[in-house]
Amino acid sequence: MATAVKLSSELVRDASINGRAQHRSTPKQIEYWARIGKIADENPDLPLGFIKGILVGMEEAKAGDVSEYTFE
């Protein structure tokens, strides 16, 4: 469900610039930041890089790009 919200022009401008650099639309960049921020807020002990790694791993698993890990 889409909902219209008012955002500062500075946030929209920053999202537009960062979104282009990461091949995302402005709304998708804002959604990405919101998702990362929500996860970070709920898990304050996790570093940002770890959170991003988890998200990448989840997408890899959805795409079937997985292999069994062997403990040595």
A tleap script that builds the chain and sets N, CA, C and O, in Angstrom:
source leaprc.protein.ff14SB
mol = sequence {
  NMET ALA THR ALA VAL LYS LEU SER SER GLU
  LEU VAL ARG ASP ALA SER ILE ASN GLY ARG
  ALA GLN HIE ARG SER THR PRO LYS GLN ILE
  GLU TYR TRP ALA ARG ILE GLY LYS ILE ALA
  ASP GLU ASN PRO ASP LEU PRO LEU GLY PHE
  ILE LYS GLY ILE LEU VAL GLY MET GLU GLU
  ALA LYS ALA GLY ASP VAL SER GLU TYR THR
  PHE CGLU
}
set mol.1.N position { 0.835 -1.169 0.000 }
set mol.1.CA position { 0.000 0.000 0.000 }
set mol.1.C position { 0.887 1.242 0.000 }
set mol.1.O position { 1.711 1.417 0.898 }
set mol.2.N position { 0.730 2.067 -0.958 }
set mol.2.CA position { 1.500 3.306 -1.045 }
set mol.2.C position { 0.812 4.393 -0.217 }
set mol.2.O position { -0.414 4.506 -0.198 }
set mol.3.N position { 1.635 5.184 0.462 }
set mol.3.CA position { 1.139 6.280 1.271 }
set mol.3.C position { 1.989 7.504 0.991 }
set mol.3.O position { 3.216 7.420 0.952 }
set mol.4.N position { 1.345 8.625 0.801 }
set mol.4.CA position { 2.069 9.874 0.564 }
set mol.4.C position { 2.539 10.432 1.912 }
set mol.4.O position { 1.769 10.497 2.870 }
set mol.5.N position { 3.800 10.830 1.967 }
set mol.5.CA position { 4.355 11.453 3.170 }
set mol.5.C position { 5.144 12.692 2.761 }
set mol.5.O position { 5.642 12.780 1.639 }
set mol.6.N position { 5.251 13.640 3.675 }
set mol.6.CA position { 6.050 14.836 3.422 }
set mol.6.C position { 7.455 14.588 3.934 }
set mol.6.O position { 7.646 14.199 5.087 }
set mol.7.N position { 8.428 14.811 3.084 }
set mol.7.CA position { 9.835 14.655 3.442 }
set mol.7.C position { 10.567 15.950 3.136 }
set mol.7.O position { 10.155 16.712 2.261 }
set mol.8.N position { 11.640 16.194 3.847 }
set mol.8.CA position { 12.400 17.412 3.589 }
set mol.8.C position { 13.039 17.327 2.205 }
set mol.8.O position { 13.384 16.243 1.733 }
set mol.9.N position { 13.188 18.458 1.577 }
set mol.9.CA position { 13.809 18.487 0.249 }
set mol.9.C position { 15.266 18.027 0.330 }
set mol.9.O position { 15.792 17.463 -0.629 }
set mol.10.N position { 15.916 18.265 1.470 }
set mol.10.CA position { 17.305 17.826 1.642 }
set mol.10.C position { 17.396 16.295 1.652 }
set mol.10.O position { 18.294 15.724 1.033 }
set mol.11.N position { 16.466 15.629 2.354 }
set mol.11.CA position { 16.460 14.167 2.384 }
set mol.11.C position { 16.197 13.604 0.990 }
set mol.11.O position { 16.853 12.651 0.569 }
set mol.12.N position { 15.254 14.184 0.287 }
set mol.12.CA position { 14.926 13.710 -1.059 }
set mol.12.C position { 16.115 13.915 -1.998 }
set mol.12.O position { 16.414 13.052 -2.823 }
set mol.13.N position { 16.787 15.052 -1.870 }
set mol.13.CA position { 17.960 15.322 -2.709 }
set mol.13.C position { 19.071 14.322 -2.409 }
set mol.13.O position { 19.675 13.768 -3.328 }
set mol.14.N position { 19.342 14.089 -1.121 }
set mol.14.CA position { 20.372 13.124 -0.739 }
set mol.14.C position { 20.019 11.719 -1.223 }
set mol.14.O position { 20.884 10.986 -1.702 }
set mol.15.N position { 18.763 11.353 -1.096 }
set mol.15.CA position { 18.324 10.029 -1.555 }
set mol.15.C position { 18.443 9.904 -3.061 }
set mol.15.O position { 18.789 8.838 -3.572 }
set mol.16.N position { 18.166 10.962 -3.763 }
set mol.16.CA position { 18.289 10.951 -5.223 }
set mol.16.C position { 19.738 10.736 -5.645 }
set mol.16.O position { 20.019 9.924 -6.526 }
set mol.17.N position { 20.652 11.462 -5.017 }
set mol.17.CA position { 22.079 11.344 -5.345 }
set mol.17.C position { 22.581 9.941 -5.003 }
set mol.17.O position { 23.206 9.280 -5.833 }
set mol.18.N position { 22.306 9.496 -3.785 }
set mol.18.CA position { 22.766 8.169 -3.367 }
set mol.18.C position { 22.078 7.065 -4.156 }
set mol.18.O position { 22.703 6.057 -4.484 }
set mol.19.N position { 20.822 7.242 -4.459 }
set mol.19.CA position { 20.087 6.253 -5.231 }
set mol.19.C position { 20.670 6.072 -6.622 }
set mol.19.O position { 20.813 4.945 -7.097 }
set mol.20.N position { 21.006 7.171 -7.275 }
set mol.20.CA position { 21.612 7.066 -8.615 }
set mol.20.C position { 22.933 6.315 -8.540 }
set mol.20.O position { 23.232 5.497 -9.409 }
set mol.21.N position { 23.718 6.585 -7.515 }
set mol.21.CA position { 25.014 5.921 -7.369 }
set mol.21.C position { 24.847 4.423 -7.127 }
set mol.21.O position { 25.724 3.634 -7.480 }
set mol.22.N position { 23.724 4.030 -6.526 }
set mol.22.CA position { 23.496 2.620 -6.202 }
set mol.22.C position { 22.413 1.995 -7.095 }
set mol.22.O position { 21.905 0.914 -6.797 }
set mol.23.N position { 22.074 2.669 -8.164 }
set mol.23.CA position { 21.104 2.175 -9.157 }
set mol.23.C position { 19.726 1.918 -8.543 }
set mol.23.O position { 19.077 0.914 -8.837 }
set mol.24.N position { 19.296 2.845 -7.687 }
set mol.24.CA position { 17.961 2.780 -7.092 }
set mol.24.C position { 17.229 4.079 -7.405 }
set mol.24.O position { 17.843 5.132 -7.574 }
set mol.25.N position { 15.912 3.983 -7.479 }
set mol.25.CA position { 15.108 5.194 -7.609 }
set mol.25.C position { 15.139 5.929 -6.265 }
set mol.25.O position { 15.530 5.360 -5.246 }
set mol.26.N position { 14.728 7.174 -6.276 }
set mol.26.CA position { 14.698 7.951 -5.034 }
set mol.26.C position { 13.798 7.293 -3.989 }
set mol.26.O position { 14.219 7.155 -2.841 }
set mol.27.N position { 12.570 6.878 -4.341 }
set mol.27.CA position { 11.742 6.211 -3.337 }
set mol.27.C position { 12.361 4.903 -2.826 }
set mol.27.O position { 12.279 4.608 -1.634 }
set mol.28.N position { 12.969 4.131 -3.705 }
set mol.28.CA position { 13.589 2.877 -3.281 }
set mol.28.C position { 14.788 3.139 -2.370 }
set mol.28.O position { 15.041 2.360 -1.452 }
set mol.29.N position { 15.527 4.219 -2.609 }
set mol.29.CA position { 16.654 4.566 -1.736 }
set mol.29.C position { 16.149 4.926 -0.344 }
set mol.29.O position { 16.737 4.521 0.659 }
set mol.30.N position { 15.064 5.684 -0.283 }
set mol.30.CA position { 14.495 6.054 1.012 }
set mol.30.C position { 13.985 4.804 1.730 }
set mol.30.O position { 14.172 4.671 2.939 }
set mol.31.N position { 13.343 3.886 1.000 }
set mol.31.CA position { 12.903 2.625 1.597 }
set mol.31.C position { 14.098 1.834 2.131 }
set mol.31.O position { 14.034 1.264 3.220 }
set mol.32.N position { 15.179 1.802 1.367 }
set mol.32.CA position { 16.396 1.086 1.785 }
set mol.32.C position { 16.938 1.686 3.078 }
set mol.32.O position { 17.241 0.959 4.024 }
set mol.33.N position { 17.062 3.018 3.119 }
set mol.33.CA position { 17.545 3.665 4.329 }
set mol.33.C position { 16.627 3.376 5.510 }
set mol.33.O position { 17.103 3.136 6.620 }
set mol.34.N position { 15.324 3.397 5.283 }
set mol.34.CA position { 14.371 3.122 6.359 }
set mol.34.C position { 14.525 1.687 6.861 }
set mol.34.O position { 14.475 1.435 8.065 }
set mol.35.N position { 14.710 0.759 5.940 }
set mol.35.CA position { 14.876 -0.648 6.325 }
set mol.35.C position { 16.155 -0.831 7.145 }
set mol.35.O position { 16.135 -1.471 8.197 }
set mol.36.N position { 17.263 -0.269 6.663 }
set mol.36.CA position { 18.534 -0.362 7.388 }
set mol.36.C position { 18.404 0.306 8.763 }
set mol.36.O position { 18.860 -0.241 9.767 }
set mol.37.N position { 17.791 1.468 8.803 }
set mol.37.CA position { 17.620 2.195 10.061 }
set mol.37.C position { 16.766 1.433 11.053 }
set mol.37.O position { 17.064 1.423 12.247 }
set mol.38.N position { 15.706 0.793 10.576 }
set mol.38.CA position { 14.831 0.004 11.444 }
set mol.38.C position { 15.601 -1.178 12.035 }
set mol.38.O position { 15.516 -1.444 13.234 }
set mol.39.N position { 16.349 -1.882 11.190 }
set mol.39.CA position { 17.133 -3.022 11.664 }
set mol.39.C position { 18.182 -2.553 12.676 }
set mol.39.O position { 18.367 -3.187 13.715 }
set mol.40.N position { 18.863 -1.451 12.377 }
set mol.40.CA position { 19.889 -0.924 13.285 }
set mol.40.C position { 19.265 -0.490 14.612 }
set mol.40.O position { 19.855 -0.698 15.672 }
set mol.41.N position { 18.092 0.102 14.560 }
set mol.41.CA position { 17.416 0.541 15.779 }
set mol.41.C position { 17.008 -0.654 16.639 }
set mol.41.O position { 17.096 -0.603 17.865 }
set mol.42.N position { 16.562 -1.733 15.986 }
set mol.42.CA position { 16.145 -2.930 16.714 }
set mol.42.C position { 17.326 -3.771 17.199 }
set mol.42.O position { 17.174 -4.588 18.107 }
set mol.43.N position { 18.497 -3.576 16.598 }
set mol.43.CA position { 19.698 -4.351 16.926 }
set mol.43.C position { 20.889 -3.414 17.090 }
set mol.43.O position { 21.791 -3.426 16.254 }
set mol.44.N position { 20.916 -2.604 18.144 }
set mol.44.CA position { 21.940 -1.566 18.265 }
set mol.44.C position { 23.374 -2.086 18.383 }
set mol.44.O position { 24.320 -1.322 18.197 }
set mol.45.N position { 23.548 -3.369 18.690 }
set mol.45.CA position { 24.905 -3.906 18.825 }
set mol.45.C position { 25.488 -4.388 17.501 }
set mol.45.O position { 26.673 -4.717 17.441 }
set mol.46.N position { 24.686 -4.437 16.439 }
set mol.46.CA position { 25.182 -4.922 15.149 }
set mol.46.C position { 25.793 -3.780 14.339 }
set mol.46.O position { 25.165 -2.732 14.187 }
set mol.47.N position { 26.998 -3.965 13.821 }
set mol.47.CA position { 27.599 -2.949 12.947 }
set mol.47.C position { 26.847 -2.873 11.619 }
set mol.47.O position { 26.239 -3.849 11.180 }
set mol.48.N position { 26.896 -1.717 10.998 }
set mol.48.CA position { 26.203 -1.503 9.725 }
set mol.48.C position { 26.645 -2.509 8.667 }
set mol.48.O position { 25.806 -3.046 7.943 }
set mol.49.N position { 27.932 -2.769 8.567 }
set mol.49.CA position { 28.432 -3.727 7.582 }
set mol.49.C position { 27.861 -5.115 7.789 }
set mol.49.O position { 27.598 -5.828 6.821 }
set mol.50.N position { 27.665 -5.510 9.041 }
set mol.50.CA position { 27.088 -6.816 9.349 }
set mol.50.C position { 25.628 -6.861 8.912 }
set mol.50.O position { 25.179 -7.859 8.350 }
set mol.51.N position { 24.886 -5.789 9.167 }
set mol.51.CA position { 23.488 -5.710 8.751 }
set mol.51.C position { 23.384 -5.821 7.233 }
set mol.51.O position { 22.552 -6.565 6.714 }
set mol.52.N position { 24.229 -5.081 6.527 }
set mol.52.CA position { 24.210 -5.147 5.055 }
set mol.52.C position { 24.547 -6.554 4.577 }
set mol.52.O position { 23.941 -7.045 3.625 }
set mol.53.N position { 25.507 -7.206 5.227 }
set mol.53.CA position { 25.875 -8.574 4.858 }
set mol.53.C position { 24.720 -9.540 5.044 }
set mol.53.O position { 24.513 -10.430 4.219 }
set mol.54.N position { 23.969 -9.371 6.118 }
set mol.54.CA position { 22.797 -10.215 6.358 }
set mol.54.C position { 21.774 -10.020 5.240 }
set mol.54.O position { 21.223 -10.993 4.725 }
set mol.55.N position { 21.522 -8.776 4.868 }
set mol.55.CA position { 20.542 -8.503 3.813 }
set mol.55.C position { 20.976 -9.099 2.473 }
set mol.55.O position { 20.153 -9.639 1.734 }
set mol.56.N position { 22.268 -8.999 2.165 }
set mol.56.CA position { 22.792 -9.599 0.930 }
set mol.56.C position { 22.637 -11.112 0.994 }
set mol.56.O position { 22.215 -11.737 0.021 }
set mol.57.N position { 22.976 -11.699 2.136 }
set mol.57.CA position { 22.844 -13.144 2.296 }
set mol.57.C position { 21.418 -13.619 2.137 }
set mol.57.O position { 21.176 -14.671 1.546 }
set mol.58.N position { 20.471 -12.858 2.656 }
set mol.58.CA position { 19.056 -13.220 2.508 }
set mol.58.C position { 18.636 -13.209 1.044 }
set mol.58.O position { 17.911 -14.097 0.595 }
set mol.59.N position { 19.093 -12.201 0.297 }
set mol.59.CA position { 18.753 -12.128 -1.127 }
set mol.59.C position { 19.432 -13.247 -1.919 }
set mol.59.O position { 18.843 -13.793 -2.853 }
set mol.60.N position { 20.666 -13.588 -1.549 }
set mol.60.CA position { 21.358 -14.698 -2.205 }
set mol.60.C position { 20.609 -16.008 -1.961 }
set mol.60.O position { 20.465 -16.821 -2.873 }
set mol.61.N position { 20.136 -16.209 -0.742 }
set mol.61.CA position { 19.384 -17.423 -0.421 }
set mol.61.C position { 18.083 -17.483 -1.216 }
set mol.61.O position { 17.709 -18.547 -1.709 }
set mol.62.N position { 17.391 -16.348 -1.344 }
set mol.62.CA position { 16.153 -16.305 -2.143 }
set mol.62.C position { 16.426 -16.667 -3.594 }
set mol.62.O position { 15.597 -17.297 -4.250 }
set mol.63.N position { 17.596 -16.266 -4.096 }
set mol.63.CA position { 17.960 -16.526 -5.486 }
set mol.63.C position { 18.513 -17.937 -5.679 }
set mol.63.O position { 18.817 -18.337 -6.803 }
set mol.64.N position { 18.645 -18.689 -4.589 }
set mol.64.CA position { 19.176 -20.047 -4.686 }
set mol.64.C position { 20.685 -20.119 -4.732 }
set mol.64.O position { 21.245 -21.182 -5.001 }
set mol.65.N position { 21.345 -19.023 -4.478 }
set mol.65.CA position { 22.818 -18.978 -4.507 }
set mol.65.C position { 23.344 -19.336 -3.112 }
set mol.65.O position { 23.856 -18.482 -2.387 }
set mol.66.N position { 23.206 -20.613 -2.757 }
set mol.66.CA position { 23.630 -21.083 -1.432 }
set mol.66.C position { 24.455 -22.351 -1.575 }
set mol.66.O position { 24.346 -23.068 -2.570 }
set mol.67.N position { 25.267 -22.616 -0.588 }
set mol.67.CA position { 26.018 -23.851 -0.533 }
set mol.67.C position { 26.157 -24.255 0.928 }
set mol.67.O position { 26.066 -23.414 1.822 }
set mol.68.N position { 26.374 -25.533 1.166 }
set mol.68.CA position { 26.505 -26.026 2.525 }
set mol.68.C position { 27.850 -25.594 3.095 }
set mol.68.O position { 28.879 -25.681 2.424 }
set mol.69.N position { 27.831 -25.128 4.339 }
set mol.69.CA position { 29.065 -24.726 5.007 }
set mol.69.C position { 29.578 -25.901 5.817 }
set mol.69.O position { 28.823 -26.520 6.567 }
set mol.70.N position { 30.855 -26.210 5.671 }
set mol.70.CA position { 31.455 -27.300 6.406 }
set mol.70.C position { 32.388 -26.738 7.473 }
set mol.70.O position { 33.338 -26.017 7.167 }
set mol.71.N position { 32.105 -27.080 8.723 }
set mol.71.CA position { 32.973 -26.647 9.828 }
set mol.71.C position { 34.196 -27.534 9.860 }
set mol.71.O position { 34.087 -28.756 9.753 }
set mol.72.N position { 35.336 -26.941 10.004 }
set mol.72.CA position { 36.590 -27.708 10.059 }
set mol.72.C position { 37.266 -27.554 11.378 }
set mol.72.O position { 38.332 -28.130 11.596 }
savepdb mol mol.pdb
quit
